[in-house]
Amino acid sequence: MNFFTYLIVIVGVIIGGGSTLAIVFAMFGTLGYKIYRKLKYGISLYD
């Protein structure tokens, strides 16, 4: 395998890992926001 193949693989890993981390943080952020609204305003978690 040459240099460009390794470069493409490294870029793919960085992009895939970054998007996965963004999804995980967004999921926990949304869950935290819904729990905050439930505790403060009594709004349903499903709204």
N, C-alpha and C positions, 0 to 999 in steps of 0.2 A: 504494500500500500504506500502511496506516495504522500507527500506533504499536504496536497490539496484535499485528499480524502480524509486525512486526520483533521484538517481544518473544518471541513463540512460536518464531520461527526461532532467535534467540540462545539461548534455553533448550534447544532441541533440539540445537544444535551443542555446547553445554557438556555435556549429558548423553551424547551420542554420543561425544564426544572423551574424556570421563572413563571411560566403560566400555571404550573401546578401549585406553586407557593401562593400565587395571587388568588387562585380559586379557594385554597384552604383558608387564607386570611380573610377573604370576603365571606366565607361561610361562617366562621367564628364571629366576625364583626356583625353580620346580620343577626345571628342568634343572640349575641350580647345586646344589640339594640332592641330586639323584640322583648327580651327579658326586662330591660330597663323600662320600656314603655308599659309592660305589664305591671311592674312594681309601682311605678310613679303614677300612671293614669288609669290603671285597671283595664287596659285595652287587651282584647284577646290576642293570643300568640299567633292565631291563624289569619289575622287581617293583614 
